[in-house]
Amino acid sequence: MDNKFNNMLNEFLANTDAKDDNELNEKLQEFIQKYNAGEIEYENTILDDAYELLEKAENAKSKTQAIKYAKEAYKMCSDCFDAILFQVHLEDNPLKRWKLLEEGLAFEKDRLKNEGYFDKDNIGHFYGIFETRPYIRGLYTKADYLILDGKIKQARDVCKGILKLNENDNTGARYLLMAIYAFLEEENDMLKLYKKYSEENLEMLFPLFILYYKQGNDKKALEYLDRINKANPDFIKFFKGTMKENKDVPEGYYSKGDSSEVIMYFRQYDFLVETIPTIDYYILENSKKKK
């Protein structure tokens, strides 16, 4: 949902008198029909104009042109924090990248505080509020680059901050935090996190397997290896060399429970995987024993 669409929807709903969820759903359907037919009257805000410039940046033919449009978008409206994040992702110099990201996050946090978004009632629901979503994305970006720079404990603290602001965790910070806990071998915090977000998928189970493997606790390690295999049979096949890649999943995406999830994990969480260079021998040996 983009900024303009969100504003149009909010304006439309503000002029409705829906008394319950059924009536609200009817109004939403009415909005969609009118929106698709181009019947919604709306005047662009300066933030809408900034996002349109950012869209031009995303479709630019060159990196130089893309950065130029993104800078213009942020200069036009400093509420367009996504323009900063866009520039951050294009910056190759890590020092310049950090300066841009840190200054952008600090400014955005102050802005949101001044506008009341850090009030007690909003804490825990940031991604449910359209205006605070870019800030959450910015924090996740920070955690990602901290990992890249080897600053694992700082990344851990950023992830914990994300979950405090956004308990539903739409960006998946819990998965990154699980991997960080496994890297740091922080069992108690990992178990608390898993208890809160108990999911039977690779991103939650693999870090637990690695933790107990690192601790030499074969009983628990093999328990989680078995649970991983049940959640995603392609995991063992990957190590056996018999995994067939799911060609139906688009590049950059993955589907839980199949090969695309396995490929994603070993790419995205390489900082953890690289700490266990001989894990394939352990997995293959113990998968033989189960036959």
N, C-alpha and C positions, 0 to 999 in steps of 0.2 A: 504493500500500500504506500503510494508516494504522498508527499506533503500536500499537493494540490487536491488529490482525491480525498485525503483525510479531512481537509478543511471543508470541501464541498459536502461531504457526508455529515460532518458535525453541524454545518449551517442548516442542512435539510432537516436533520433530526431535532434541532433546536426549535424548529417551527412546527413540530408535530405534537400531538397530545395523546400519545400512546399510553394506555392505562395498564397494560400487562405485556408479557413476553410475546404473546400471539400477535397482538396489535403491532408491537415493535418489529416483529419479523415481517409482517405485511408491509410496513413502511419501508423496511430495508429492501424488500423485493420491488416496491414502487420506485425507490431511488435507483436501483440497478437498471430498471427498464428505462427510466428517464435519462440516466447517465449514458447508457448505450445509444440512446436515440439523440443525444446531444441537446436535451431539453432543459438541462440544469443551468440556471443563470448564475454566473459567478465572475467576480472580478479578481484578477491575480493580485496576490500580496507581493511584497518585495522578496519574501522568502521563496515564494513560488518561482519568481523570476530567477533567483539564485540557483534553485534546483534545475531549472531548465538549462541554465548555463553549464551546470555540472553534468547534465545529460549530454550536452555537446562535447564536454571533456571526455566522457566515457566512449563516445563514438568518434573521437578525433583520429586523424590518420597518422599522427606522429606524437611521440612522447612530449616533445617541446610544446606542441599545440595543446595537448591535453592539460599539461601543467598550467599553461597560460589561462585557459578557460576556468580551471579550478581556482586559481588565484583570484580571478575576476569575480567568481561566484562568492567567495568568502569576503572579498572587499566590498561587494555589493550588500551582503547581509551576513554579519558575523554569527547569526543564529544557525547558519548552514555549516555545522561542524563536520558533516559528511565530506565537505570540500577539503577540509584539513586531512581527514583520513585518506582521501583519494590521493593527495599529494604524498602522504607518508608512504603509501604502498609503492609509489613510483620512485622514491628517493633511494639511490644506491649507497650513498655515503651514510654509514651508521651514525656518525656524530650529528650530521645535519638532520637525519631522520629523528633521532632522539630529541633534539632541540625543538623541532617542529611539533612532535607528538606531545611532549611534556608541556610546552607552552600552550598548545591547543587544549589539552585536557584541563589544565589549571584555569584557563579563561572560561571554558565551557562549564566547569564545576561552579565557579563563582557566579556565572550567569544564571544557572539553574537554581542556585541557592537564593539569589536575589529575587527570582520569580516564584519562589515558594515550593519548588519541586522536591527539595530535600526535607520538607516537613514530615513529621512522624508518620502521617497517614499514607504517604507515598513510598516510604522505605519498604522494600520487599516486593514492590510491584513496578519497577522501573520500565521493564519491557512492555508492560501493559499500557504504558502512557506513551503516546506517539512521540512527544517532544523529548523524552529522555532516552529513547532507543539509541540514537547515535552515540551518546555518552557511554552506554554499556558496550556498544561495538568498539568504541575507542579503548576502553579498559581491556577488552579481550585482545585487541591488537597489541596493546602494551605487554600483556602476558606472553603473547606469542613471540614478540621480539626479545623479551627478557630471556626466554628459553633459548632463542637463537644465539644470544650473547653469553649463554652459560650461567645466567643469574637465576638459578632455579628457586632459591628461597624467596627472592623478590617476586617471582612469578606466582609462587604459592600464595603470597599475601594478597596479590592483586586478584587472583581467582576467588579467594575467600571474601574479598570486598565485593566482587561481582555478585556472589550468591547472597550476600547480606542485602544488597540493593534490589536483587531480582531473584526471589526464591524459586520461581517456576523455571528459571534457567533456560530460556529460549535459545541461548547461544552455545550451550553445551560446556560451560566452564567446569561443571562437575566432572566431566570426562577428563579434561586436562588436569584437573586437580588430583584425580585418582592416580593418573600416571606420575604426577609430581610426588605424591606421597610414596608411591612404589620406588621411585628413584631415590628419595631421601630415607626410605625404610621407616616411615612414620606410621606405625601400625594402628595406634589408638585413634588418631585423627582420620585415618582411612576407613576404619570400621564404623566410626560415627557418620562419616559421609555416606558410606554404602547403606547404612541403616536408614538414613533419611531418603536416599534415592535408590532404593533396592530394585535394580533392573537386571535381568538375565540377558545381557548382551556383551559383546567383546570388549567394549570400552570400559565396562565396569568390572568384568570378571578377569580379564587378562592382567591388570595391575595387581589384583589379589594373588593370582597365581605366581607372578614374578616376586612379589613380596615374600611369600613363604618359600619359594625356591631360593631366594637370596639368604633367607634365614636358616636354610637347611632343614626346614620342616616339611619333609616329603609327604607326610600324611595329608596335610592341608593343601600343599601344592598340587598333589594328584587329585584331590577332591575338586579343586577349582579347574584343573585341566579337564576332568570329566564333565563338569558343568559347561565349560567352554565348548567342548565337542558336541554336547547336546544342543547348545544354543546356535552353534554354527559348525556343522560337519566339515565344511571346507577348510577350517583351521588346520586340522590334522593333515588333510589332503595337500595343503600348501607345503608342509614339511616333507611329505612323501613324494612330492613332485607330480601328483595326480590331479591337482585342482584344475578345473576348467573355468576359465574366466567368463563371467556373465556379460555378454556383449550387449544386452538390452539396457544396461544401466549407462546413462550418458556420462561423458568425461567430467570429472570433478564431483560426481555424486556417488552415493553408495546405498545399497539395500541391506538392511540388517538380516543376518542369517545366511548370507551367501558369499561368494568369492570377492565381490566388490568391497564388502566390509573388511575382509582380511587385508586386501591391498591398501585400502584407506588407512588402516591402523598402522601398518608398517611404514607407511610414508609419513603420516602426520605425527606419529609418536616415536620417531627415530631416536630422539634423545634418550628415551628409556630403553628401546630395543638394543641400542649400541652398548648398553651396560651388561648385556648377557650374550656375549658372542658365541658361546657354545651351547645355547639353549636347544638348538635343533637336535643335538645328540640325546639330550635328556628327554625331550618330547618323543622322539622316535623310539627310543629304548623302552619307555614306559607305555607307549601305545602298543608295542609288541607283546608286552606282558599281559595286556588286557584281552588278547585274543584267546 
